[in-house]
Amino acid sequence: MTTGLLDRYGHLLDLPPHTARVTLLEGGTPLIPTPRLARRMGGGFDLLIKYEGLNPTGSFKDRGMTAAVSEAVGRGAKRVICASTGNTAASAAAYAARAGLGCVVLIPEGKVAAGKLAGARAYGAQVVQIKGSFDDALRLVVEITRRHPIALVNSINPYRIEGQKTAAFEICDDLGAAPDLLCLPVGNAGNITAYWGGFKRYDEVKGSGLPRLLGVQAEGAAPLVLGHPVEKPETVATAIRIGRPARGEEALRAAEESGGRIIAVSDAQILEMQRLLAQEEGIWVEPASAAGLAGLAQEVAAGRLDVRGKRVVAVCTGHGLKDPDIISRATPQPKVIAPTMDALEEIVLQSEERQP
């Protein structure tokens, strides 16, 4: 694809006339069939991964950021600001750099994956850590943008949601219709809200149909499942470690309207699905990205979800390189051998014998 999302789908989005075009040629991410993973879940259905980790900064956030920053540039903003658990920070910083804007990022101290923090710094953002949670950071950035002419680019910005709708458009274009079921992680709840809005918009225009939605939170950060905020959310899936989702009510409404629901899975389930997706299908995602698939596997195994004969799309929101520390800690260090053929044959043949 040689054009950005606003050029391709702008006519379907609710963006103001002054919106400029700031793009890194985001979008156009693939739908990857994963038959081996489907068989592990019992088979009899088509399972495809919408791999958003192949966006310019490695996550789905680029879809909304091209719209939010383009709108900000169009109205003359000089700086943007966001609170982030990591992916928004990198995306905001990249698009701000592309547009020649200043960028300020607030992150919870010690709670952001190194790969994401490095991205924000590489793009030249001013990164500030606060002694508090993501929710504290979001409260502060909202307040400062009310006092000063700085553009807020978190998902409470409506143009972020407009940009993120384009993933639903792409899925319908690739499949010729909406899938039967869409499963995806839920953190601040902007993405599930955007997908539902996108599918509804495409159905109005093209009669593409509507999927059921399965939103999945981590058990340690599952306010939409528990029915109340989580004051100190904890999960290995840092991208969805959010206790007060800004668009929680909209997410619950989207799930209900679709005939689906929002559930929670454990960190162990998330990490196991991350491992399976990488080792069975060659797709490495950050832990949060595996939450949707983990939820799908849980519901199918429990008999609460019948996917036989269905077409299921799972959204994997970020690349594994965004949060590599988990894998580094969980896998053994490479063996060190002498530079001889005997040493190499010994270790290679031993590993071959252990293969099933």
N, C-alpha and C positions, 0 to 999 in steps of 0.2 A: 504494500500500500504506500503510495507516494503523497498522500494528503493526510492531514490531521482529522480528528474526529469531528471538529466543528465544521469543516468543509464538507465532510461526508454526510453527517447527520444533523447539522445545525438547523435545517428546516423543520425538524421534528421536535426541537427543544425550545423551551420557554426561556429565551435569553433576550436581554434588552438590545435595542438597535445600536447602542454605542459600543457593544462588545467588539473588542479587537480580535486578532488571531494570534495567539501564542501557542506554539505547538512544538513537540519533539517527535512528531509522527507516532503518537501513542495509538493504542488499540490494534485491531487486526490480530488479536491473539488466537491461537489455534484451539480447536476442539479435538482432543486426543482420545481415541478409543482405548479403553483399558479392559480387554476381555479377560485377562488372567485374574484381575482383581474382582471382576464381576463373578467369575466362577467361584472364587473364594467365598463370596456372599450367597452362593447357591445357584447362580447362573440363571439362564432363561430371560435375561433382559440385557439391553444395551446400556453400557455405562461410559460416559464421555467426560473428560476433564476439560473445563474451560481454564486454561493455564495462564492466569493473569500475571504470573511472575516474569513473563516475557515483555512486559511494558518497559519503557525506557529506564525508569528507576527501580524496576524489579517488583512492582506491586500494582494492584488495581487503582491505587490512589491517583495515578496520572490521568485517568479518565475525568475525574471530577476537577482535578487541579487545572487542566487546560481550560476548562470553562470558567472556574472561579478567578484565575489570574487574568484571563482574557477580559473578563468583565471589569476587573479592578483597573487594568491598564486603560480600558476604554473610558473610564470615568476620571482618569487622571491620578490614581493612587501612586504614591512613591514608595510605600513599604507595605509588606504583608506580614501577618503574624498568625501563629497557630499553637495550640497545645497538641502534644503528640506522644504516643507510645512507640513511635519510630518511623513507620512508613509514611505518614503524613508529613513528618519533618523532612525526610529526604525529597519527597515529591514537591512540597512547597518551595524548598530551597532551590531545586533544579529549575522549576518554572519561573521563579523569581529571577534567577540568574539569566535565564533565557530572555526575559523581558527587560532586564536592566533595573530591576527593583531591589530594594533592600528586603531582607527577610529576618524575622526574629522567631525563634522556636523555643517553647517552654516544654521541658520534659520532667517527669518524676525522677528524683535522684536515685541512681542505681537500678532503674527499672527498664532500661531501654537496651535492646541488643546492640552489641558493638558495631555490627555491620551497618545498621540503620543510622546510628549516631555518626559514624564515619562519613556516610553519604551526605548528611546535612552539613557537616563541617567542610567536606570537599567542595560543595557547591557555594561555600562562602557565607552561610547563614550565621547569625549570632545565636549561639545555643546557650540557653540558660536552664540550669537545673534548679528545681524547687524542692524544698523539704516537705513533700506531700505527694498526693496521688495525681493521676491524670485529671480526675474530676476537679481537684483544686486548681490545676493549671488551666483547665478550660474556663473555670469561673473567672480567673484573673485576666485571661486574654479577652473574654467578652467585655469585662469592665473597662479595660484600657482602650478598646476600640470604640466604646461609647464616649470616652473622654477626649480621644485624640484621632486625627485623620489617618488611621492605619487600617488596612483592609483585613478583615477576619476571613481566613480560608479553611476553617474547620467545616465538618459536614453539616453544621447548623446553617452554614451559608447555602441558600437554596440552589445556587448555580453549581455547587459541588454535586448535588443530587441529580441535576439535569445532565451533567456530563457522564455520571455513572450509569445513567439509563442506557447508554450506548452499548453496554455489554449485552443487555437483553436483545437489542436490535441485531447485533452480530450473531447471536445464537440462533435467532429466528431466520436470519438470512442464510446461515450455513446449513440449517436443518430443513428449511422450507416451511417451518412452523415452530411453535413453542414446544419444548419437551413436555413429557407427562409430569415430570417431577424435577424440581431444582433444589439442590441442597447446598448450603453455604454457611460459613462461620458467621457469628453475630457478636460484635463487640459494642461499638458506639451506635450500631443499628442503622447507620446511613445506607449501607450497601443493600441490605435486604429491602429497605424502603425504596431505594432507587430501582432495583431489579423489578419489583412489582409495578412501580410506575411505568417503567420501560415496556414491560410486557403488555400492560393495559393500553398504552399509547400505540404500540405496534398493532395490537388487535383492532383498535379503532380504525387505523389506516389501511391495514392489509388483511385483516381477518385471520391473523396467525394463531389465534387461540391463546389460552392461558394455562400455565402450569400450576400444580400444587407446590407450595414452598415448605421446605424443612430447614428451619434455622437452628443452628447449634451453638450453644455457649459452653464454656468450660465450667465444670462444677464449682470451682473456687471463685468464679466471677459470673454468676448466673442470675442476675437480678430479675430478668424477665421470666425465668422459670420459677424462682422463689416468690415473686410477687412483691418484692421490696428491694430498696437499694442495698448494695453490699459495701460497707464502709471501708473495708480493707481487702480488696480483691486480690487473690493469689492464684496464679496458674503459670505453668511453664510456657503457655502460649501467650507471649507478651503482647502480641498485637491485639488481643481481645481481653486484656486484663483491665476491664473497665467496670466500675460498680454502679454508675449512674448513666446509662446510655442516653445521649442527647435526643435520639429519635426513638426511644423505647416504645412509646404509645403507638407511633406510626408502624413500627415493626410488628407489634402484636396485632394491629389491625390488618396489616398486609397478610400475615400468616392466616388469620381467621378468614379473611375474604377469599383467599385462595383454596380454602379447605384443608390447609396444612396446619403446622404448629411449630413452636420453638421448644427445644429440649436441651438437656445438658449431658455431657460425657466427661469422664475422668481424664486427668492428665496421662495416665497410663494408656488409655485407649487412643488418645491423640498421638502419643509418641509411637505406639505400635502401628498405627495407620500411616504415619509419616515414613516409618521404616518399610512397610509393605509397598507403599506407592513407589518408593525409590528402588527397592530391590526386585519387585515384581514387574514394574512397568517403566523404570528408568526416568521417573519424574521426581525431582527433589524439590520439596516445598518447605517453607518454614513451618514450625509446629502449628500455629493458628490455622494455617491453610488446610491442614488435615482434619480439622474439627468437623467440617461438613460431612466428609466421607466416614469419619468415625461414628457420627450420629446415624448415618444411613445404615452402616453395618449393624449397629446396635438395634435399630428398629426392625430391620429385616430378620435378624436372628431371633428376636423376641416374638416375631409373628404379628407385630403391630403395623407393619407396612408390607403390602403385597406389590412387588414390582415386576412380577412375571409378565413378559410380553410388553413391558414398558420401555420408554426411552428416558433415561435419567441423565441429567447433567449435574456434575459437582463442580462448584467454583473453588479453585485453589488460588488464593488471593495474592500470595507472595512467594518469591523464589527462595530456595533453601539457603542461598548465600546471604540472605538478609539476617539470618540468625544461625550461624554455623556452630556456635559454641556447644549447643546441645549434642550434636553429632560428635564433635571432638571429644567430649567428656564420656559419651556412651559407647564409643567404639575403641578397640585396642589400638595402641600405637603400632606403626609399621615395624616389622622385624628388621633387625640389622644383621647382615651376613657378610662373610668375607667375599671379596670379588673373584670368586672361582666358580667354575661350572659345577663342581661337586656340591658345593654349598647351595647353589641355585637349584640343582636337580633334587637335592634332598628335600628342600622346603616346598618346591612346586609339586613333586610327586606325592608327598605326604598330604598336601591339601587336596590333590586329585582323588586320593583314596578315601578322603572323608566326604566327598560329594555323594549325595543320595543317588 
